[in-house]
Amino acid sequence: MFQSFEETSNPEDGPPRLAALRAAMREAGLDGFVVPRADAFQGEYVAERDARLAWLTGFTGSAGFCAALAERAGVFVDGRYRVQVKEQVELSVFEPVDWPEVTLADWLRGALPEGGRVGFDAWLHTAGEIETHRKALEGSGIELVATDNLVDAIWEDQPGRPLGRVIAHPLDYAGESSADKRALLAEGLREGGQKAAVITLPDSICWLLNIRGSDIERNPVVQAFAILHDDGRVALFSDVEKFAGVAPEADVQGFEAFEGALAALEGPVRVDKASAPLAVSEALGAAGVEVAWGQDPCVLPKARKNDVEIAGARQAHLRDGAAMVEFLCWLDRALEGEVDEISIVTRLEQFRRETNALRDISFETICGSGAHGALPHYRVSESSNRVVQPGELIVIDSGGQYLDGTTDITRTVVRGAAGAEERAAFTRVLQGMIAVSRVRWPRGHAGRDLDPLARYPLWAAGQDFDHGTGHGVGSYLCVHEGPQRISHISDVALEEGMILSNEPGYYREGAFGIRTENLVVVRAAPPLAGADARDMLAFETLTFVPIERRLIEPAMLSPAERDWLNAYHAEVREKIAPRVSDEAARWLERACAPI
């Protein structure tokens, strides 16, 4: 199996490790030290070696950081993790901080009123991040100081760097050769008067060179840094042994050669302030190389999937949809008796493995029943596992990594009959998902312009959810991909070929959770009778799996919403029925019956 259910952290480890960090801070002459979740590659998911935040505090969420001072230690988490953090850290020494409502600068100003020196590892923070913090601390007397990593200094059994095997990603799946990608991006560098670009995001490097890796569980990427020159040449810096049997179109060198290569560059050199470690621009500056701030040149082309990648995504979702239908058919029977969360996760993984195409799951499956469903990123463990009780909702968020695409789907189901309150909330979430699915918008609009559509039915009832409506998704790459997303803070224009999730939700702490998620791809909007001559975009739905009809309050749906749902279910039945067993096909017929 891909997923395990062991406890990955212990709150009791936190106090002695924090004490050791504080001793290291005193020895270094520091009043504090910042420990981020991120690694040097700014990935959401990190290797065991780089799980410094979890090792120190016990908090295992995918975003956040700790600011450790001599007398206080704040663990900064967003709305997805505010329940989880209280269960994972020792609250006698760590104080949860609501972030981003409270920024690091806000907290430090209150905790260090007389000023002080706070250390950070320049390889683990971006230039833009540190610039923002320093600006917000102006006049406070608090100084952010780049230092050696103090967590690494006290982590005696810290694992080594991952050495996962690298494979080629064939043109049949990539749709565009590495040479063509490099030529296009090099042309952009020349037009911008730049001699080179430093690329530090592993998924950007994998996309550019048409390779995939296995350094990070669930994400087929290779940890590496790269320099793209204005003639299309690429210098790649990683662990050379990972490339045995693979010949990427790049000069592969060890990590230790990276800083020297930076110093030898001729400027201007493009560096992405939002993703490159501060150490990169500092190394360039120290060598007198001019830095030209600009976006990673791979980010937008990678997000705009080509026709081959979109065709692959469609096939991956049909395959994954069939596995999901087999699973939901099984789960419907299993819920007539007793079934626990771990059993649900393992059985779902088994159905995906039986496709004989699964490379990995795309993230740790979220399966939260009852109150666990109110934790948006709940991970079941042997100690937290529970049997689903009658009347309880179950949030099941999962996905698969296939050579032709990456999937991500959430369905909420019920054991038996749900209460009226749960059905009403489920229907509001469904209405928001339908609104996003149906929307047409003028080209140039961003995710923030669409985000309210998903929330309006909940807002009208005085409800909301504390995560974005949608994130970008890679093509056999990371399940969370930027820069596109559907969120009130996203100003990135949505463009054709971008794949995103559409996943509104609702969570009541201690009671239940709801989330319904499909993946969608941005396409040119189809012609519309009587429409103005405007350039419009729309979403094509990629995910085809039934939505739990027993949780829908039909009277709450408008005629247009009802028509969309019935048409969607008819398409699910048409596309998926030929791909599943006879038993699952009979279940699918009932699950897709018109409302």
C-alpha positions, 0 to 999 in steps of 0.5 A: 500500500502507498499510505500508512497510518502511523503517528508521524509526530508526538507532542511530547517531543516538542518541549525538549526539542524547543529547549535545545533550540533555545540553547542553540539560539543563546549560543548564536546570540539570537533572541529568536529563530524562525522554522518554516514548513517549506524546504529550499525548493519551496514545496508544499510537501517535503522530504523527511529530512526537511520536515523541520517544523513537524520535528520541532513542534509536532504539527504536520500540516502542509503550511505554517511556521514556528517563531521560537523566542526565549520565552514564547513560541508561536505556531502560525497556521491558517484556517485549515489547521486551527483544530489540528494544531491544537491536537498535535502540539504541546500547548504548554510551550507552543501557542497557536497563532491565527495566520495570516490574520496575525503576521510574523511581524505583528507577533514579533512586535508584541513579543519583543517590544524592546527589539531583538535579533531573530535568525532564519535560514536564507535557503528556506525563505524566499527573497519576497518573504523576507522583504515583506517581513523586514518592511513590516518590522521597520521601526521596531528594533527587531532585526531578521538575521540570516544564520546557519540552520539551528534546527539542523544543528540539534537534529541528531538523527536527521535523515539524508537527502532523498535519492529517488530515481529519475525517469524520462517523461515521454513526448506522448504524455508531455505533448511538447519537447524539452528543446521546444520549451527551452527555445521558447523560454530562452527567446523570452529571456533575450527579449527581456535583456536577461542572460539567464534565469535561475529555476528552483521549483522542482516541478518547473524543472521537471516540466522544462526537461520532460523528466519526473522524479521520486524524491517526494512522496505523492509528487513525482518531482526531483529535488534540483536547482537549474540555470536556464541560459538565453541560448536554451542550455540548462545547467542542472544541480542535484544528486547526480546518481539519481539520473542513472540511465536517464539523459536529460537535456542538461548539464547535470552537476552536484548540488555543491557546484550550484553557488559557484555556478551562480557566481560565474554568471553574467547578468542580468539574471532572472530570479523569482522573488516569490519562489527562489531562496533568498540565498540565491539572490544573495549569492548573485549579489555577492559576486556582483551579478545583476539580479532581474526580478521576474517570475519563474519562466516555466510557471505560466507555460506549465500551467497552460496545459497543451492539447496532449496534456488535456487529452491525457487528463481526460483519460486519467479522470475517466480511469479514476472515475471508474475506480471511484464508482467501484469504490462508492458501490463497495462503500454503499454496501459496507456502510450497511454494517460497520466500517472504519476510516482506515478500511475506507482509505485502504479499499479506495487505494486498492480500487485505484491500484487495480487500474494497473496504471496508478503510479502513486496516490496524489496525496494522503487520502483524507477520510474524515467521519463525523467530527473528523470531517470538520478537519479539512486536511485530516489524516487518519492514523491508527490512534485516531481511526474510528468506526463510522456511526449511523447518520454521520457524514464522511468526507473523502478527498483523494486522488491518483498519479497517472502518467497521463494526468493527476486527479483530485476528487472529494465526495461527501457521503452519509451512513444511513440518513443525515439530519436536515441541517447537514442536508441543507449545508450540503446543498448550499455547498453543491450550489456553489460548486455548480455555480463555478461549473456553469460560469462564463467570464470575460478573458482577463478575469482572475480566480478572485473574481470567481471565488464569491460564486462558490460562497454565495449560497453559504454566505446567504445562510451566514456560513463560509469555509476557510480555504480557497475554492480551487487550486491549480493541478499539474500534469503528472506533477504536483496536485497543488500547482500555481500560479492559478487558483480560485481564491479571494487573494488570487490576481492571476488571470485564468487562461485556456488550458489551466486545470483547477479544482472546484471544491467549496465546503463547509465545516462545523467543528466537533460535528461534521464536514462537507466538501464536494470537488471536481477538477475543471479545465479552462476552455474558450466558452462555446457560442451562445445565442444572442451573446455579445461579441465578447471573448469569454472563457468557461470551464470544462468538467474533467471529473465524472463521479456521482454526487450523493443524492441522499444529501441533497434537498431538491427544493433548495435547487433552482431549475437551472441547478437541477438541470445542471445536476441531472445533465452531469449525472447523465454524462457520468452514467454515459462515460463511466458505466462501460468501464465498471463491473456489472454490479457497479453499473447497476449502482451507478444507474441508481446513483445517477437517477434524475432529481 
